Every structure is written in C-alpha cells, then in structure tokens.
Amino acid sequence: MASIFELEQPSFGRSSSGKLLVAASNTAGTTLSAAESVGAVITATPTGNRTITTATFALIKAELGDQFKVGQTFELNVVNLAADTHTLTLAGGDGVTVVGAAAVAAAGSGTFVGRISSTTAAVFYRA
C-alpha cells in the first residue's frame, strides 16, 4: 500500500523533483516537449496573441513511461505575464484535445489538468 507521500508526488515512472519552469516565446507560438506537457509552469509575456501547443499524445505516453495507464492525470500551469490585451492559448498536439477556456488572459493564469482518456488520446481540462 502506498503512503500518503507517494500519492502526493507520483513519479509516473520517471524521476521528478517538482514542476519544470518554462519561459515560452514572447514573439512566437511555442510547442512544448513531452516533459513540459506533463508537469510544468509555462510563463510568457506575449507581444501579441500566442498559442502554446502540447506535445503529441505519442510523446506524452512515452514520457509517462511504464506506469502509463488510462485515467492517469497530471497538471500544466500557464501564466500570462502581459500587462494587458494579449492572450496565451493552449492547443493540443496530435491526439490531444483541450476542453474548456483554452485562452489565458493577460495578467492571468490557467491550470489545466491533463488526463489520459484512452490508449490513443489525452484531454487537457481547464480547471
């Protein structure tokens, strides 16, 4: 039986000491790596509306490793540091769908819960 500490910090078959902090491009769209897609804080100060795209489902599945299973969840945070106007919008890579308000307004943040919905797809839900 797992201890409460193991449940709070699951490793998903890989070593992890916390969330990655990723500075996305301020002047262009960004595609996340698999590691960034399953546990990161993404920050950007966009100079215009920008899109942040998750890794493909196949890459996310590989990143989760041997403990991959349908129903597994993980968290992705997007922080928009723009003072006003410009949005950051989360988009799904191949095999990944985003459900809910995908756009993160200026001076705001959004938490997305990723869930493996089948053996071939993942969904990111805006929390």
Secondary structure, DSSP 8 states (H G I E B T S, - for coil): ---HHHHHS--TTS--SS-EEEE--SSS-EE--HHHHTSEEEEE--SS-EEEE---HHHHHHHHGGG--TT-EEEEEEEE--SSS--EEEE--TTEEEES--EE-TTEEEEEEEEEEETTEEEEEE-
